[in-house]
Amino acid sequence: MRNRIISGWSQGILIVEAGLNSGALITASQAIEQGRSVYAVPGHINAPSAMGSNRLIQQGAKLVMDASDILDDLQILLPESKPIAAATRPLPELSESERSVYDAIEASETAIDAIAARCNLPSPTVSSVLLRLELKRLVKQLPGKYFVKLG
């Protein structure tokens, strides 16, 4: 019953690690019955704790490599605004720390360490500000903790 409620409250279910007899697979099964999205992070093929999540991918769950895989699928939660030319696109109101971090990102990809050094903020603060900027669709994280501005 608990698994049914969890899947019913959710837009989608993300299975990170699940054995073949895992309760997470029960929740995924309930989600499928309820028409919810099911996402799974792949694991090592010899790891018993990854057999269930790998099987879900094999059966059609969406493979997730990073958060953008889910965010792209759930556009209803974070709809993109109409495309506007980068030069004329007005920035939303930003806090002082958001503006500082945003301005520290170069036109090309910029490492998180370089951003932190340029804006003179502690790394944990820069990380949380970058997440807020991603949610506002102003920046995008690339592999290796690099960031780019979105036009």
C-alpha positions in Angstrom: 0.0 0.0 0.0 2.8 2.4 0.9 4.5 1.9 -2.5 1.2 2.7 -4.3 0.9 5.9 -2.4 4.5 6.9 -3.1 4.1 6.3 -6.8 0.7 8.1 -6.8 2.2 11.2 -5.3 4.9 11.3 -7.9 5.2 12.6 -11.4 7.8 9.9 -12.0 9.9 7.4 -10.0 13.7 7.3 -10.1 15.3 3.9 -9.2 18.9 4.4 -8.4 19.8 0.9 -7.1 17.5 -2.1 -6.8 18.0 -5.8 -6.4 15.8 -8.3 -8.1 13.5 -8.5 -5.0 13.7 -4.9 -4.1 10.8 -2.8 -2.7 11.8 -0.2 -5.2 10.7 -2.5 -8.0 7.3 -2.8 -6.4 7.0 1.0 -6.4 8.2 1.1 -10.1 5.5 -1.5 -10.9 2.9 0.6 -9.2 4.1 3.7 -11.1 3.8 1.9 -14.4 0.2 0.8 -13.5 -0.6 4.4 -12.6 0.8 5.8 -15.9 3.8 7.5 -14.1 7.2 7.8 -15.7 9.9 5.4 -14.5 13.6 6.3 -14.6 16.6 4.2 -13.7 20.3 4.7 -13.1 22.3 1.9 -14.6 24.6 -0.1 -12.3 27.5 -2.6 -12.8 26.2 -5.7 -14.6 27.7 -8.0 -12.0 26.4 -6.2 -8.9 23.3 -7.9 -7.3 22.2 -4.5 -6.1 21.9 -3.2 -9.6 20.1 -6.2 -11.2 16.6 -4.7 -10.7 17.4 -1.2 -12.0 19.3 -2.6 -15.0 16.3 -4.9 -15.7 13.9 -1.9 -15.6 16.1 -0.2 -18.2 15.9 -3.3 -20.3 12.1 -3.3 -20.0 11.8 0.3 -21.1 12.5 2.6 -18.1 14.3 5.7 -19.2 18.0 5.5 -18.6 19.3 8.4 -16.4 22.8 9.6 -16.6 22.3 13.0 -15.0 19.5 15.3 -13.8 18.9 16.8 -17.3 17.6 13.4 -18.5 14.7 13.8 -16.0 14.3 17.6 -16.3 14.0 17.3 -20.1 11.3 14.7 -19.8 9.3 16.7 -17.2 9.0 20.0 -19.0 5.7 20.6 -17.4 7.5 21.2 -14.1 10.1 23.6 -15.5 8.7 24.9 -18.8 11.1 26.7 -21.0 10.3 30.2 -21.9 9.9 31.3 -25.5 13.3 31.6 -27.2 14.5 35.1 -27.4 17.7 36.3 -29.0 20.6 36.1 -26.5 21.4 39.8 -26.9 17.8 40.9 -26.2 16.8 38.3 -23.6 16.3 40.1 -20.3 17.7 38.4 -17.3 15.3 37.7 -14.4 15.9 39.5 -11.2 19.0 37.9 -9.6 20.3 38.1 -6.0 23.7 39.5 -5.5 25.3 36.1 -5.2 23.4 34.8 -8.3 24.6 37.8 -10.3 28.2 37.4 -9.1 28.2 33.7 -10.1 26.4 34.3 -13.4 28.9 37.0 -14.4 31.9 34.7 -13.4 30.9 32.2 -16.2 32.7 32.9 -19.4 31.2 32.6 -22.9 32.8 29.2 -23.2 32.5 26.4 -20.6 33.9 27.4 -17.2 35.0 25.1 -14.4 33.3 25.4 -11.1 36.6 26.1 -9.4 37.3 29.0 -11.7 33.8 30.4 -11.0 34.4 30.2 -7.3 37.7 32.0 -7.6 36.3 34.8 -9.8 33.3 35.6 -7.6 35.2 35.0 -4.3 32.6 32.8 -2.7 33.0 29.5 -1.0 32.5 26.4 -3.1 29.3 25.2 -1.3 27.7 28.6 -1.9 28.7 28.6 -5.6 27.3 25.1 -6.0 23.9 26.0 -4.5 23.8 29.3 -6.6 24.6 27.3 -9.7 21.7 24.9 -9.0 19.4 27.9 -8.7 20.7 29.3 -11.9 20.1 26.0 -13.6 16.5 25.9 -12.3 16.0 29.4 -13.8 17.5 28.0 -17.0 20.2 30.5 -17.1 23.1 28.1 -17.0 23.7 24.4 -17.9 26.0 22.0 -16.2 28.3 20.0 -18.5 30.2 16.8 -17.6 33.2 17.4 -15.3 31.5 20.3 -13.3 31.8 22.8 -16.2 29.1 25.4 -16.7 27.9 27.4 -19.7 25.4 30.3 -20.0 22.3 29.6 -21.9 21.2 32.0 -24.5 
